[in-house]
Every structure is written in structure tokens, then in C-alpha cells.
């Protein structure tokens, strides 16, 4: 049977389409002029540049309905692809609502992977090559009943190949190789097409192992997810007749979220659209935030070059947010050079200005947001009440969640975490807590079981069973059972030596605990000496840096407790405090996870340089990384419908040390006339906007333009807050009174009292030398604390320090 012989199945669909065409088109109702243009421009290349909240899904589905209702294409002649099954289901349901059962006859509406699975099963035999098998060269081909490997199977196979090559799997883990191969497949590189500058990957063996991996997959009649696109691209490139058939069959191609496509997806689409060029791509270059997983914002930026004569239709009327919120988002994203450009507008009322507030530390930030959310829920903030379900806290990094979870659990504010487990439920946190539990309570067998072979110590199921038997036979805990196994040499070899080190480690940590060792330093010591921190440092996976940050946040959480036992009791109690799933809850999630969502009330905490924009992103990708971070800020602001609050903290604890933090550079890009500042501008170092706010405040104080800025700043007086007092008691700091600090402003054009190479002193970081100056911000290399950026007022000359203790 011909692959394309579906005429009987779709003749009735075609008749139904012609019948729909004869009736008015209700799916056009309510569309604005730009949306109508996007729906009616059917032929040729079209880029629907759809800003946040501009109704792009409605326009896209109406376009699909119009193609069928106008008789331009039968349902099976439309290829519509998106990124997630959820988006595909929503698209199918919407088209179904507009067209009735006709949408059920759309076999080519789905994700990139689901469509490619269908194509590859039809033409699997075209994938093959000669490979050596058991000493002989065989001509192998993929079969249509191929298996798609999941991540675990993929890692197991790669581990076998790594070991067979004689590579140390601990130094070069399978997950690292999987990431490299996935990156190559996202760029449509087969083993023979990996460029020279990439060839040194994985200790110079990456390409060889990639080829062996592909050969092994073929012998297993298996593919991984990256192969689904890679193999279909290869078939299209090698078989012109096959490509020509699909070009003729897919009369119209529609792509959602085009800004998130990688190179392989881009090539696949260009191959299919190379004939008729009837391709409509929907996307927003300002919301391209997935570069770290292969997305290429350049795909959407060069659409006009790829498809000469393309129609660019901008959807700019926003149906989600207030004018103040849109103005703030537009001002921030305007800082990016690489963008197509558009101006969002709305017919909605002005509403509340975007709020900006600074706090002394992250805990104070969490406290304030919790109180503000409760106030909004009660309706005591001068606005109509909002349900907690209408509120979201969007974070740059998952480790920021700990402070909010602790605060919300303490005050009984119900919350949900979207896109991952709650902080204390995360794998790395449970592992670390298990180590702490054994130190505090050596009889805690469940905790010992969890960590005895975490990280790997060569103690497999058999060794662990031996420990269990020894403990039961002698009526002792598993820790004591392990000790007996070591003493009796019941467990020997590499595993026995590692077990001996672990038992001695627990003895040492327990002794230090009983001797009154500082519990914060003890926790760090446990994680370091057990090898757990090193394990995550050596794990070359995208998740590893985040897990290390979470471990640092866990140690930071110990500051609020007198000892390790008190902290463990606290965590046990709060984790037992489960809320009913039926009650309203405030949402906690990362900015990446929030794309595509919207909330009436949005909080955006942690807007400090180094945290947001992320220092790692800027270090690894330079200007490209900074521009993606700015797009992430744009996405965050545009999630808000009515109220948007941005906050930052003056201090964060990093690597166990308090560090002053400068407000995010994105704060300087916010438009002053659309922002209500709840703390004085420049309070923590760094101007705001173009000093418009500071000038307005000065005018008000001197009898000029009226402003309620001073009153609002006083109400948000963080210098008399618990955070201020906690910071004063926890760490040395400049001898400055709250009244002095309240009057601080930073002038970017100020002349510093210091010069480059001057020796200076800081009460927290000690002695150092000035290496760079920008206004009143100085970059100082401290003798013991490394390089920091410090506001000049917090420094004194080294000769003035006298007998200041440090």
C-alpha cells in the first residue's frame, strides 16, 4: 500500500471542510487586525512574531481551522509541530472546538519527536551501514519495530562502552558523554560530521565512542530521542524522492515556539518547506530562554533571510498585563541588540506600578514577601483580595526556594512547588540530611542505609546485606554492624577499605559534635570528608551545579539554629506539616518553568548581579549569555497580569561568607515612571534608571515636585527590620547606624576617595588593594577573601584601620 494512500479516510474530511467554508467563520470572531492578517495570509512563508500575552495560540489554531474550512488543505495535509505534548493537546482541542470532529483527522499535529517517530517507522530500513559484529562486517539496517531507549538504558549502554575502552568512568562519567552526544545530535552532527574543534571532547575519545554508540544502537535495533530527528534528516538528505513526496504531501507547515528550535529541528523544517515554502512559524525572539539546552535564537532572527519575501506579522496587542507591567518589560528587553523588535500595548487600565524593594538578606526578603502575600489574600493592602492560587514567586535558581519554604512553613502559608520537589525533598538534600542524622543519632539505620554507598564506595547489594546480617546477629545498629564487618574483615578489598573510612568518619564527626564543634562548620566538614560534595563537583551534568548550590543553601539554613539536632527536628516538623491540596496555595517555581504561564500577582526576588543575571551564564557565554538572561527577565515580568514586585537583597551568604550584593543591572533598565520604589534608590550601591527617582525624591524634600517616596521608603525601612538586627549580630560590619545608612545614595559619577593600588580595609573582608574604580563602586582584591565589588563608603584606608580586629 502506498504510504500516502489515505484518500478514503480523508474524503469525508474534505467534504466537511467544504461545508464549513460555505458557512460563516465563527473562529474569526474577536480576532484583532494583526491576528486576522496572520490567519488570512495562507500562502508563502509567514513569521508570526507574537509578543507575550498577545493571543498567539488563538491565532495559530484559527489559521489551522481556516486552512481546512477554506478548502486550502485537507486535515492530513497540514503539518503542525510544537514542543510539548501538553501544547499539542491544547492545539488539537482548540481546533476541535472550532471545527468539530475534523480535528481528529489531523495525524500530523504533534511534537517534533512524535511526528518523526511516525516518519522513521515508515522508512526505518533506509537507516543502516556496514559495521563489525563478532569479527565480521555486516550490513545492518534499522527495522520498523525499533525500540526508543530511555535515559537509564542510554546511560547503561554508554557505561559499557566507556569501560570497554579503558576510560575511568568516575573521572569521565556516562552522563557527561550522554550530554555531549545529545549536543552533537541537536546540531545534526553524525559521528563523521563532528567538527575538529569538538573532537577533543571527552578526553579526546568522544567521537570514537559516539560512533561505537551508534553502531551498538543499530545492532540492538534501537534509537534514542536525538536519533528521531537525526535519522529523518539523513533520510531526507540522501533520498530526494522521499523528501519530494513529503514536501508535496505537507502542503502547509505550522511551527509553534519557533524561537526554541535547535539546529536539527531547524534543518528538518527547512528541508520540508524547501519546495512550496508554505511555512508559518510562530514565536517570540524575546522569549528565547533555552539556549543551555540547544535552542538557537538565531533561527527566528534570520527567518527573513532563510525565506526571501517572508511576511512578518507582529502581534503586539497584549491581553494579559497592565500598561505599567508592559512598559517595564519593554524597557528591560530593549537592552538586547539581537532582536527583531516590537512594541507591546494594551487597552487595559494602568493599574498598579511595578514595585521595587530592597532587603538586607534573603531571609528578610522571604519574610516580606510572605507578609505581602498574606496581606493581598486578606485584602488589607488597599486592593480587592487575591487568592493565593493567583500568586507566584518566580526564582532564577532553585536554591532560592529554601528561604521561602522555611518561612511559609513557619507561618503556615500554603504553597506548592512546580517543576520539581520541595527543597527538603530533593535527592541531594535528603542524602546530606541522612549524613547529619547518623552523626546525631548513630542508631538511625534508615539514614545509614541511604548513605552507606552514596557516593559509590564499592558496597553493592551483597555487601550491604552482609552488614544487615552482622547487625541483626549481634543486636546492634547498622553503623555498629559495619564496624564489626571491618574489624572481622568480613567485607574486604576496596569496599572494605571505603567502609572503614566511612565508619571512622562517623566516629570523628560524632566526637566533634559532642565536643561542641560549631555545627555549621561541622556540616560542611561532613559533606566534604564523606566525598559527597566532591561527587557532585565531578558529576558533569546540567543538574550538578544546581545541586551544589542547594547543598550550600542547606548549610546556610543551619545559621538559624543552635545545633544540628535542633535543625533536624525543625525539618522533621515542617515536612510533616502537609497542607490540604484543595486549599489555595501560592506557587513557587523557576523562571524557566514559568514560560507560557500567567498569574495575577507575581513576585520576582533575587535581582542581584551574579544571581540574576547569572554569573555562570555570563562567564560561559559572554554577551550571548547576558542577552538570554535579559530575555529571562522579560519573561518573568510578563507573567504578571496585575501586580509585579521585584526585590533584591543587600547581602547573601556565599560559601559560608556574607557578601554584599549589588542590585541587578536589569534594575537600572527599569523605566522610573512605571516603577514605585519602596526603598531609596541607590541604597545598596548602584543607581536606578537615570537617577530620575533620586531627583524626584530630592525635589520633594526641598519643596519642589510632590512625592510620597520618603513616606513609602520609611514604611519599608529594612534598617530597623529583624534582618538588619540578625545581620548585625551574625557578622562584623562597618560601624554605621541605621539613620546614617538610610541616607545613603550612590552617585555613578562620584569621584572615589581611593585610587587604584590603594591599600584599604573592610571589617568583613579585611585588608586588600583597589584594582578598579567605577564611580563609588570599587573592585578590591582582598588578602584573604578574594576579589569583591564594594561601595566606597564601606571601606577605610588601611592606615586608618589601626587596631580594628579581623
N, C-alpha and C positions, 0 to 999 in steps of 0.2 A: 504493500500500500504506500502511495506517495506520502511523504512527510506532511505535505500541505493540503491533503485532500480531506478538508473538513467542511465541504460545501453544504452537505445536508444539514449538519448541525447548526450552521450559521445562516441558512437561507431564511429561516423564520426570524432570526435576529435582524436581518437586513430589512425584511418586510416591516418588522416592528419599528425599526429606525425611520423608515419612510413614513410610517403612520404618525410617528412623533413629530416629524418635520412638518406635517400638514396642520398640526395644532400649534397654538401659541407656545412660547418657550418660557415656562414659569421659572426655570433655573436662571433666567436672566434678571428676574425681579430683584431690585435692591442693589444691583452692581453699580459702582461708580464709573465715571467715564474711562478711567485708566483700566479698570478691570474689564469693562466691556470691550475695549480695544484689544486687550490680551486674549479674550475669548473669541473674538471675531477674526483675528489675524491668524488664519489657519495654515497657510502655505508659506514655505521658506523658513529659514532659521529665525527664532524669536528668543530673546533673553528677557524673562520677566524678572526685573530687578525689584524684589519685594522687600521693603523695609520691615522692621519688627512690628507686628500687630496690624499689618495692612491688609489682611484677608487673603493671603496668597493661596491657602488651601482651597478656599471657596472659588477663587478664580481658576485654579488648576482643574478642579473637579467639574466646574461649569464648562470649561474648554473641552474636557473629555466627553461630557454629555452632548455638547454642541457638535462635535465631530460625528457622533453617531446619529443624533437627531436630524442633522442636515444631510445625512446620506453620504458624507465625505469618506467615511470608513466604517467597515463592519467592526464589531467589538474585538474580533480576533486579529484585526489588522492594526491594532493600537498597542504599542509597547509603552508601558508606564512603569518606571522604576523609582524606588525610593530606598531608604537606608535601613529602616526597621520594619519588623512585621507589624508592629502597632500602627505605624504610619500607613502601611499598605492596607491594613484592615479598615482604618478610618477612611481612606480614599475610596475603597470598594463600597463601604456603607453609604458614603455621601453620594457617589454616582448612582448606587442602587436607589437611594431616596429620590433622586432626580428623574431616573429613567425606569424605575421598576425592576423587573427581573432581568432586564437586558444586561445589567452589570454582572450577573452570574456567568455570562458568556464571555468574560474577559480573561482568557487564560494567561495573558502576558502582562498582568498587573501584579507586581510583587517586588521583592527586594532584588538587588543585583545578584545575590547568591542563588535565590530561589529560581530566577529566570535562567541563570547559567547552568544550574543542575539539569533543567529540562533540555537545554540545548546540548549539553555534554552527553547525556544519556542517549540522545538520538545519534550522536556521531562519535561515540567513545572509541570505536575501532580505528579512528584516524589519529589517535594518540598512541605512539609507540616508537620503539627504537631497538637497535641491537645492543644487548647488554650481556656481560659474562654471568653465567649461572652455573655453579658447581663445576667450574673448569671448562665449560664450553660456552660459545657465544650463541645466544638465542634471540630470535626476533620476537619480542613481546609486544602485545597491544592491550590497551585498556578494554575491558568488557563493560557492557551497558549496566550490569548489576554491581558496579563498583561500590566500595564502602567509603564513607566520608569519616575520616579519623577525627575523634575529639582531641582536646588538648592533652589529656592524660596519655592516650595512645601515641600521640605525636612525640611527647617527651620521652616515653619509654623506648620508642624506636631510635630517637636521636641518642639517647644514653648508650644503647647497644653499639651504635656506630662510633661514638666517641671512645668508648672503652676499647673497641677493636682496633682503633687507630693508635692506641697507646697514650692518649691525652689524659691528663689528670682532671677528672670530672668535677672535683671540688674547686679547682682553680678556674676551670673552663666549663661551667655548668650547662646542661642541656637546655635550660630555659633561655640562657643567653643566646645560644645558637638558634633556637626557635625564633627569637626576636629578630635576629639578623636575616634569617631566611624569609621571614614574613615581610621584612622591609624590602628585600630584593623582589619578592613576588608582587608587592604593592606597586613597584616600579616596572613591572612586567619584564624583569630580567630572568631569563633561564640561566642555567649554570655557565653556558658558553658565551653569555652576553653580559656577565657581571664586569663592570669596567675595572681598569687596572687600579685606580685609586681606592677601590673597595676590596681588592684581592687579599690584602693583608689581614682582613678581619678574622677573628677567632684564631689568633696565633698563627696566621698565615695558612690555616687549614680549612677556612670557611667554605671556599669554592669547591674543594675536593669533597668535603663532607656533604655539601649541598647536592652535588652530582650523585654521590652514593645514596643519599636520602631519596632522591627522585627515582633512582633505579630500584631501590628497595620497595618504594611505594608501588611501582609498576608490577613487580613480582607478586605483591600482595593483592593486586587489583584494587588499589586504594588511592584516594586523593585526600589532601587537606583542604581547608577553606580557600587558601590562596590559589590552589590549583584550579578551582572552579572557573575563575576569570582567566587565569594564565593559559590554561589548555584551550579554552574557547577562542581567545585571541590568536593562539598559534594555529588553530584550525582555519580561522578566517584569513589569516595571512598566507597560509600555504595552499588554500583551496578556493580559488576565485569563484568557482561555480557555486559552492556552498554560501559564500558571502553574498553573491548576487541574488540567490534565492531569498535570503532573509531580508536583504535590502528591499526587494520587491514586495515581500510579504508584510513587513512592518512599514506601512505607509506613513504612519505618524509616530514619532517618538517623543515622549514627555519624561522629564527628569526632575525630581524634587530634590531640594537641598544640594544644588549643583556645586555650591562652594565647598562642600565636604568631600568631593570626589578625589580619589588618588590617581596616580598616573595610569594604572592598569584600567580602572573604570573609565577614565578619560579616553584612552586608546580604543577601548571596546565600543564606546558610544560613537566616536569619530568614524570608526570602520563601518558601523551600521548606517550612519547618517550620510556617508560619503556619496551616495547616489542622488536621491531626491532632495536631501538637505531639509526635510520637514521635521526639524527638531526644535522643541520648545524646552528650554532649561529655566527652571525657577530657582532663585537663590538670592542670597544677600552677602556680598563680599565683606560687609561689616560684621557679619556673624560667623566668619570662618575661624573657629577656635580649636580645631582638632589637628593642627599641624604635627603634634607629637605622635599621632598615630597614622601619619601618612597623607593627610588631606593637603591638597595643593591649592591655595587661594589663587594662584596664577591661572588655574583652569578657567575660572569665571572672568578674571581680568582680561584675558586675551580672547574672549568669545568672538568679538567683532573681527579680530584678525583671522581666527580659525574659520569663521563662516562669513565670508565677504558679503556685504549688503544686508547683514542681520538687522532685524528690527529690535531696538532696545526700548522696552516699555517699563517705565518706573512706576511702581505702586508706592505712593508717598502719603496717602491719607491714612492716618493711624486711627484705629478703633479701640485702642486699649488704654492709652495713658493720657495724662493731663498735659497741657502745654508746657508747664514748668519742667516736668519729667523729660519730655521730648527735647526741650531746649538744652537741658543738662547733658543728656546722652549725645545730642548732635555736636555740642561744643567739645566734648571729650574725643569723639571719633574723628573730628576734623583735624586732629593732630597727626593722623596717619597720612602718609604720602601715597602709598599704593592702594588706591580705591577708586571706584567708578564715580562715586558721589551721588547724593540725593538729599532732599530736604523733607523730613517728616513734618506733617502738620495734622491738626485735629480740629474738629468742630466742638470738642468738649470744653467745658468751663475751665478756668485757670486752675482752680483747686489749691491745694497746699504746695508751698515751695518745697524743694528738696532740702532736707535738714542735714546739717553737717555738725558733728560734735566730736570733741576730743576727750580722751580719758587718760588716767595715769598709767593703767596697766590693763591687761586682757581680762582679769577678773572683774575689775571695775566696769569695763565695757559690757561684760555679760550681765552684771547686776543691773546696770542702767537699762539695757535692752529688755530684760525680764520685767522690770517695773513699768517700762513704757508699754510693753505688750499687754500687761495686766490692766493698765490704765485705759488703753484703747478698747479692751474687751469689756470693761465696766462702763465705758462711755464717759469717763471723767476727764478727758483731755480736751473737752470743748467740741468734740465731734460725735456724730452718731456712732453707737457701739459697732465694733467689728468682731466677728467670730475668730477664735484662734485658728480655725481652718483657713481663714483668709490671709494668714500671715506666714511669711517665710524669711528665714535667715540664710543668706547665700554667702558661702565662705570660699576663699581662694584655696585653702588647704584643709584636708580632713582633720589634721591635728588641732585645728582651732576649735573643734567641736567640744573638746573635753571641758573647757571652762563653762560653756553654755549648758552642757548636760549636767554638770555638777550643780550649777546654780538652779536650774529648772527643777531638778530632783529635790534639792533642798527646800525650795519654796512651794513645791507641789504643782508646778506649771506643766501640764501635759504636753508632750512633744513627740514627734516622730522623726526618724532619720530616713531619708530617701536616698537610695543608691548605695547602701552599704549598712553594715551592722552599727549599733551604737558603740560609742568609744570603748567602754569596758567589755564589749562583746567581741572585739576584734581579736584575731588569732594571736598577733604579737603581744597584745596586752594581756590576754589570758595566759600565755606562756610566761611572761615576765611575772605576773601575779602568782603563778604557781611556784616559781622560784622563791618569791618572798614568803609564801605560805609555808613552805618546807623549813625555811630558816626560822620563822616564828614558831611553827608547830611541827617538829620533826616526825610526829605520828600521822601527819596528813598524807595518807597513802595515795589518794586520788591525785593530789598535786605532784607527788613524786613520780607516779606513773606517767604523768603528762610530760615531764621534763627529762626523765632518765636518758632518753635517746633524742632529745631536742636541744641543740642541734645534733646531727648524726654522730654517734660515738662508736659505731660498730656493734651496738647492742640490739640485735634483731629480736624477733618473737621468741626464739628458743632461749636466748639469754635472759630475757625479761621473765619468761616462765620459770627459769631456774631461780631467779630472785624471789618470785612469788612462793615457790615451794619451800625455799630456805626460810623465808619469813614465817610461813604457816607452821612449819615443822618445829620452829623454835619459839613460836608465840611472840614474835616481835614485829615491829613496823617494817615496811619495805626498805626504808633507809638502813635500818639495822641489818636486815636480810642481805642488802647489798654489801654491807661491811663484812658480814660473815663469808659471803661468796669470794670477796677479795682475799681475806685472811686465809681461807682454806684453799685458795686457788681453784675453786670450782669453776670460775669463769677466768680464763687466761687469755693470752695473746693481746692483740690490740684493744679489743673490747674490755678486757680485764684491767689493762693499764688506764684506759679512759675512765672506767668506773671507779678505780682507786682515786684518781684525781678529783672526780666529782664528789665522792664521799668526804675526802679531805677538805674540799672546798666548802661543803655544807658545815663541817665541823668548825672551820675557821670563821665563816660568816656568822654562825651561831654564837661563837665565843665573843666576837666583836659586838654583836647585838647586846649580849648580857653585860659587856663591859661599858655599855653606854655610848658606843660609837655613833656619831651623827648619822641619823637614818637616811638622809638624802645622799650623803657620800657612800654609805653602805649599799644603798640600792644601785648606784652607778657601778660600784665595785662588783656586785653580784652579777650584773648584766655583762660587764667586761670580762671578768675572770672565768665565767662559765662558758665563754665563747659565743654567747647569744648575740651580742652586738656585732661581733666580727662576722658571724654567719650572715646577717643582713647586709653588712658592708660588702661582702663578697658575692652576694646574690645579684647578678647583673640583670635585673628585671625592671620594668617600668614601675612596679609597685614598691620596690625595695626602699627608695628614698623616702617615700611617704610613711613606710613602716618605721624607719629610723626616726623620723620626726615625731611619730606617735609615741615612741619609747621615750624620747626627750620630754614630751609633754606629760607622760606618766610620772617621770621623776620630778618634774616641776610641780605636779599635783601634791607631792609629799610635803611641800612647804607649809601647807595649812594645818599640819598635824604634828603632834609632839613625838610620835614614834611610829614605827612600821605597823605594829599591831593595831593602833587606833585607825590608821589608814585602811587596813584590810577590813576592819569592822565596818567602817564607813561605806566602803564599796559594796560589801555584802548587803548592808541595809538598803542602800539606794537602789541596787539592782533588784531587790525583792519588791520594790515599790512600783509594781506594774499598774499602768492605768488601763481603764476600760477602753477598748478600741472604738466604742461607739461615741465617746465624748470628743468634743472639739480639741484639736491639738495644733500647736504651732509646728511648722515644718523646718527641719534643719537639712541642708544639702549643700553640695559644692556648686560653684558657678557653672562648671562644665555640665553637671547633671541637670541644671535648671533650664538649659536651652529648650525652647519650644513651650515652656510653661509660663503662666502668668498668675499674679496674686494681687489682691487689692493693696496689701501692705507688704513692703519689702525692706529688710534691714541688710546693709552691706558693711559688715565690720572688717577691721584689719587692713584698712587702706594705708599701709606704710610701705615706703620704699624698701625693697628686699623681700617683703612678704607679698605685696601686690603693688607694682609689678614684681613678679618672682625673680629673685636674683639669679636662680639657676637658669631660667628661661633666657634672661638677658646674656648671661655668661656663655651659654651654649649656642645661642642663635643670633646674638647681636641685635641689630636694628629690626631684623625679621621677627625675633622673639619679642621685642618690645611692642611691635605693632600688633602681634597676636594678643599680648596681654591687654593692650588698649581695646581691642575688639571684645575681649572678655569683660572689661569694664562696661562697655556699651551694652553687651548682652545683659549684664546684671542690672543696670539702671532701667532698661526697657522691659524687664519682667514686672515692674511695678505699674499698677493701674492708677492708684490714687495717692498713696503715701510712700515716699522713698527716703530712707535715712542712711546716710553714710557716716561711718565712725572710724576713728583711729586711736591708737594708744601711744602715750609718750614713752612707755617702757615695755620691753618684752624680755623674758628670761631666755637667753640663748646659751646652750652648752653650760648651763648652770650659773651663768653670769648675767646680771642685769645689764641691759644695753639700752641706751636712749635711742629712740626711733624717730626718723623724720617722716612727716606726712607724705603720702604717695604723691608723686609728680602729677598723677591724674587729678588730684585735688586742685592743683594750681590751674588746671584747664577748665574747671567748672565755671560757668558764667555767673558772676556775682549777683546780677539782678534776678536770677531764678533760684538762688540759694539762701536759706536762712541759717546763719551761723550761730550755734548755741554756745560756742566758746570763742574768745577773742582771736582774730586772725593772727597767724604767726606765733601762736602761743608756745608751740613746741619746736620752733625752728622751721623756717620755710614760709614764704609768703602765701597769699591766697589770691588767685586771679591776678589782677594787675594792681593790687592794693586798693581797689575800689572800696572794699568793705572797711579797711582801716581808715580810709579817708572819710567815709560816711560816719564812722564812729567818732572820729576827731571833730568833724563838723558839728555833730550832735552835742558833744561835750562843750564845745566852745560857743554854743548858742546859734549855730547855723542850721543846717538841714535837720529836721526832726528824725529821730531814730530810736527804736526801743532796743537796739543792740546791747547797750550796757546792762539793761534790766534782764534781758534774756541770758546774757553771759553770767550774771550773778546767780540766776536760778540754776544754772548748770555749773556751779562753782565746784569743780573737781578738786580744788586745792584744800577744801575742807571735808573731803569725802573719806570714807573708810580706806579707799585705795591709796590716798595720799598718806594717811597715817600708817598703813601697813608698810608702804614703801620706806617711810622714814625709819621704821623700827627694824626692817629687814636688811637694809643696806646703807653703807656710807654714801653721802651725797653732798653737794655743795651746801654751805650753811646759808640757805636762803629761806626767808619767811614766806608764807603763802601770800601775804599782802604785796611783797616785792614781786613774786612770781606772777601774780595776777596782772601786773602792769607790763609784763614782758611783751615786746613786739620785735620782730626780726625784719630788718631792712636789707633786702637783697643787694642794695647799692652801698651798704655801710662799709666804712673803712675799718678793717680789723686792727685791734690794738697789738696784734702779733705779726711777725713776719716769718717767711719760710726759713726753716732751720732753727727757729727759736725753741729753747727748751721750756716745756710747760708742765703743769701738774694738774691732775684731775683726782678728786677724792675717791672715785671708784676705780679708775684705771691706773692711777699712779703717774709716774714720770714718762715723758715722751717728747718727740720732736715734731714740729709742724712741717708737713711736706707739701701742702697745697692749701690755698685760700680761695673761697668764693663768698664775697660779701662778709657776713658774720659767721659763716659756716667754715670750719677748719677741718682738714683731713690730717689726723695725727697718728704717727706710728709710736705706740706705747711700748715701753721696755718689756712689759710682761703680758700685755693684753692684746697685742697685735694692732692693726690699723683700724681706726674708728673715725666716723664723721661726728664732730662735736660742735655745738653752738659756742661761740667765743666767750659768752658770759659765764659759762660753766668751767672755764679754765683760769688758772693764775700762772704767773711766771714761776719758773722753778725756783728762782732765788727768793720768791715771796712765800714759798710753801713752809719754810722754816722747819719747825718740829711737828708738822702735821703727820700723824701716824698713818702708815699704809701697810 
